[in-house]
Amino acid sequence: MTAAVTGPEFSLREIPFSFRGSWFGFSPVIGENTYAQDIHLVSHQTGMHPILRLAPTTDSVVTATPHQLTWDCDPGRIDLAYETTDTVRVRGRGVDLRLLAADLVLTPFSGPYFFRDPRDGSAIFTVYQTGRRYRITLLAGRITEHLGTQELGTTERGIVVTGDWDEWEIAIEEFETARTPYTSPHDFDQVAAAARDDYRHYLDTVAPWRDDRTPAAELAVYVLWSATVGAAGFVTRPAVLMSKHWMDKVWSWDHCFNAIALAEGLPALAWDQFRLPFDHQEATGALPDSVTHSEILYNFVKPPIHGWALRHLPPPPARERSDTYRLLERWTTFWLDARRVPGHELAHYQHGNDSGWDNATTFTPGRVVETADLASFLILQMRTLARLATELSLPGEATHWTQAADRMRDAMLTHLWHDDRFTTRSASSGETWTSSSLLDLMPIVLGEELPHHIQTALAARIKTHLTEYGLATELPTSPHYQDDGYWRGPIWAPSTILIEDGLRRAGQTVLADEVSARFRALCEKSGFAENFDARTGAGLRDRAYTWTASAYLILAAAHIRRT
């Protein structure tokens, strides 16, 4: 008997089917905004690469749950489940399956090469794009065709497996160069049951508080569980990728939200999320823009929200407390040394990408700018450094960071607060301007540290960005607003979390509650997209984004505890 279906069903066009620790998944999404007709095995080693096309020989309806993928065919049925992070089992009855290389073209530098291993008769694809091999071992039934064996150039490559109306079964593995012939002591039902139990244990650990008031919690947890990969390549720790679609990286502020969502139930994994970009901190103290399996980018940075994030994480392990302080100190000093004009107290961004709000209208008049959001994050970061220094019995350093935070706060209020709002200042000319971007209101993240009249003014402006579904990143009445304008309109998880937290600490709890409620309802309606249309609530861009799932879990857990 197949393991009982458990957990939420989901569309593979929205969320890939994968397994905690695996570097591949199953999805019709084979590239950025590219959807195939058939389900593909898609690997994320060296980038996002469709490897194998799984095509039942009759029409099918695909159902996905956290532990099992099923093709209901007319007639027949195929089931797939993960046995380990690099091995899946596939079982069918009443329908044949064509397993074909996704790429027809083999050149000396790209594409798949296909052959039969004379040791055990398994079918092997060796693929240039990932530098990995994919082995198919027959466990029951028979293979009726081997297509394109040892052929070069352009051709169809793969197998057709059948059970002649009896059950057939195969194992598919991803590995490097060689491994012993596949064997397993477990039947398919045991494999599926073990996958189900792994997900359920993770679910109960991460979201034990869930109830009928948080109907999207199980799917949010699945998004995190399934997007997790094992340490490999430049990914030095077990990591929650932003997605197992095309946003398959760890960006150096996205990781903070995943760490917070995991912190209570899985503190060690949460700590790995927080620390991963710091494993690649460069000599000046800067964090990379992003890290993935085979690439680290340093051409931009991301905003220094890490001091804020540490306020929401349990204390670092004792053995790492001093290291954490020094790493955060270097990251802060980067901004103070490399991103301040001589004689200026305020640091600057060099492009919207540095802020995480790539194309926000704040940056339209100029991009090398001193902004109040950056000052606010650095103030919080220096406050965190002062606290850590005190805990480490470094009173002189604690005083240094407290005084530095005070100076930056005073400079921000003196130079950037004008006419009841924060302005942006060119780091070169000193010219100032305002915009209708929600980014200009991000200093609410300082919460109780802001003067009361500034808290009130910011809260009033934030309210004008609140649509039925949440906080639009560009004022909806602005001529620059775009429904799918990236940071010029759509609702995003990180801005929601940061602003909700700041409002709450500023005593604006009614508005904070409304921001939380609308975003949670949005996720319950539209899933966990990279961002959302602020007018309709429709999901946009990558549709399985982990910081969105984490934001839901953070807000939902807090809501349950408050009520």
C-alpha positions, 0 to 999 in steps of 0.5 A, spaced: 500 500 500 502 506 498 504 511 504 497 515 505 497 522 502 499 527 507 500 534 507 497 540 502 497 538 495 500 543 490 501 545 483 508 543 480 507 550 476 507 553 482 512 549 487 517 544 485 517 537 488 523 536 491 526 533 498 530 536 504 538 536 502 537 534 494 540 539 489 534 537 484 527 537 483 521 535 479 517 541 475 515 543 468 519 549 470 525 549 466 528 556 466 526 563 468 518 563 466 519 557 461 514 552 462 514 545 459 509 540 457 512 534 461 515 534 468 522 534 468 528 532 473 531 539 474 538 540 477 541 546 481 548 544 481 552 549 477 545 553 475 538 551 473 538 545 468 533 541 466 536 534 465 530 528 464 523 529 461 518 524 464 513 523 459 507 517 460 505 514 454 498 516 455 495 523 458 495 524 465 493 529 471 499 530 476 498 531 483 503 533 488 504 532 495 510 533 500 512 526 500 509 523 493 508 525 486 503 522 482 501 521 475 494 519 474 493 516 467 487 513 463 489 508 464 494 507 469 498 510 474 505 512 476 508 514 483 515 518 485 518 518 491 525 520 494 529 515 497 535 519 499 537 526 497 540 524 490 536 518 489 528 517 487 524 511 486 519 511 480 513 506 480 508 505 475 502 500 473 498 500 466 502 505 463 509 506 460 514 511 461 518 515 456 525 517 460 528 522 455 534 527 455 531 534 456 537 536 451 537 533 444 544 536 442 550 533 444 557 537 443 564 537 445 562 542 450 555 541 452 549 536 452 547 529 454 551 523 452 547 516 453 550 509 454 548 502 457 553 500 463 556 493 461 557 492 469 549 492 471 545 494 464 543 501 467 542 506 463 546 512 464 546 520 462 552 524 463 551 531 462 556 537 461 551 542 464 551 540 471 558 535 470 554 530 473 551 523 471 544 520 472 543 513 472 536 509 471 536 502 474 530 497 472 528 494 479 521 491 476 518 490 469 522 491 462 525 496 458 522 496 451 527 501 448 534 504 448 534 510 444 540 514 442 545 509 445 552 512 444 550 516 439 553 523 438 550 530 435 542 531 435 538 525 437 533 523 442 536 519 448 533 515 453 529 509 455 521 506 455 520 502 461 513 498 461 510 492 466 506 489 460 500 491 465 504 489 471 508 493 475 514 496 473 519 500 478 526 504 477 531 508 481 534 514 478 540 517 481 544 523 481 552 522 482 559 524 480 563 519 477 562 512 479 558 508 484 556 501 486 550 498 482 544 500 485 540 496 491 536 497 496 532 493 502 526 498 502 520 497 497 517 503 494 511 504 500 517 504 505 521 509 501 514 514 500 513 513 508 520 515 510 519 521 506 512 523 509 515 522 516 521 526 514 517 532 512 512 531 518 517 531 523 520 537 520 513 540 520 512 539 527 518 542 529 518 548 525 511 550 526 508 546 532 503 552 533 499 552 527 492 551 527 486 552 523 487 560 523 494 559 519 491 554 513 498 556 509 503 554 514 504 547 512 505 549 505 510 554 507 514 549 511 514 545 505 517 550 501 522 551 506 523 543 507 524 542 499 528 548 497 534 546 502 540 543 499 546 540 502 553 543 503 556 543 496 560 547 492 560 554 494 554 553 499 558 551 505 553 549 509 546 546 509 542 552 505 535 554 504 535 556 497 531 562 495 527 557 490 528 551 486 526 554 480 530 559 477 532 564 483 536 558 486 541 562 490 542 565 497 542 572 497 545 576 503 539 579 506 534 574 503 537 568 508 536 572 514 528 571 514 529 564 513 534 564 519 528 567 523 523 563 521 527 556 523 530 559 529 525 556 534 524 549 532 531 548 528 536 553 531 542 549 528 539 550 521 537 557 522 544 559 524 547 556 518 542 560 514 545 566 518 552 564 517 553 562 510 554 569 507 559 570 512 563 564 510 565 568 503 566 575 507 571 579 503 577 582 505 574 589 506 568 586 510 563 586 505 558 580 504 557 577 497 551 579 493 549 572 492 552 565 493 550 559 489 553 552 488 558 554 483 558 562 483 559 567 488 558 575 486 561 581 489 559 586 484 554 589 489 552 588 496 545 587 500 543 592 505 546 591 512 540 588 516 544 583 520 544 586 526 536 587 526 536 579 524 540 577 530 535 581 535 530 575 532 535 569 533 537 566 539 544 567 542 549 564 537 552 558 540 557 560 545 563 557 541 561 562 536 559 568 539 566 572 539 566 570 531 559 573 530 561 579 533 567 580 529 564 578 523 558 583 524 564 588 526 567 587 519 561 588 515 559 594 519 566 597 518 565 596 511 560 601 510 563 606 515 570 605 511 568 604 504 561 607 503 562 614 506 564 620 503 570 623 507 567 628 512 560 625 512 557 621 517 552 617 513 554 611 509 551 611 501 549 606 496 552 605 490 546 603 486 539 600 488 541 593 487 545 595 494 539 596 497 535 590 495 530 594 492 533 594 485 529 599 481 525 603 487 524 610 485 528 613 490 534 611 486 531 615 479 534 622 480 541 618 482 543 612 485 550 613 489 546 616 495 545 617 502 538 614 504 535 613 511 533 606 510 541 605 510 542 609 516 537 606 520 539 599 518 546 601 520 544 604 527 541 598 529 547 594 527 551 598 531 546 597 537 547 590 536 554 590 536 554 594 543 550 589 546 554 583 543 561 587 546 557 588 553 556 580 553 563 579 551 566 584 556 569 589 552 566 595 555 570 600 551 568 597 544 561 597 547 561 604 548 564 606 541 559 602 538 553 606 542 556 613 540 557 611 533 550 609 533 548 616 536 552 620 531 549 616 525 542 617 528 543 624 529 546 625 522 540 622 519 535 626 523 539 633 521 540 631 514 535 627 511 528 629 515 525 635 512 518 637 512 515 631 515 518 626 511 525 623 510 529 625 503 535 622 499 541 625 498 546 625 493 553 622 496 556 627 491 552 633 490 548 634 496 542 635 492 536 632 496 529 629 493 523 625 495 520 619 492 513 615 493 517 609 494 515 605 500 523 605 501 523 612 504 519 610 509 523 604 512 526 608 517 520 606 521 524 599 523 528 604 528 521 603 532 522 606 539 528 609 537 525 614 533 522 621 536 514 620 537 512 625 531 517 621 526 513 615 528 507 618 527 508 621 520 511 615 518 505 610 520 501 615 516 505 615 510 505 607 510 498 607 511 497 610 504 501 604 501 496 599 504 492 596 499 487 590 500 493 585 500 498 589 503 504 594 502 505 596 495 512 598 494 510 604 490 504 609 492 498 606 488 497 613 486 504 614 483 505 615 476 511 611 476 506 605 479 507 598 475 503 592 477 509 588 475 514 593 476 518 589 481 520 594 486 515 599 483 509 597 486 508 589 488 508 587 495 514 584 497 515 579 504 522 583 506 519 590 506 513 587 510 516 584 515 521 590 517 516 595 517 511 590 521 516 589 526 518 597 526 511 599 527 510 594 533 516 597 536 514 604 535 507 602 538 503 603 532 500 596 533 493 597 530 497 598 523 502 593 525 496 588 526 493 590 519 499 589 515 500 582 518 493 580 517 493 582 510 500 579 508 498 572 511 491 573 507 495 574 501 499 568 502 493 564 503 490 566 497 496 566 492 501 562 495 509 564 496 511 568 490 517 572 489 512 578 489 505 580 488 500 584 484 498 590 490 492 591 486 489 584 485 494 579 489 496 575 484 503 572 485 508 574 480 515 572 478 518 566 481 512 562 485 516 558 490 520 563 494 522 561 501 523 568 504 515 569 502 514 562 506 518 564 511 515 571 512 508 568 513 511 563 518 514 569 522 507 573 522 503 567 523 507 564 529 507 571 532 499 572 531 498 565 534 502 567 540 498 574 541 491 571 540 
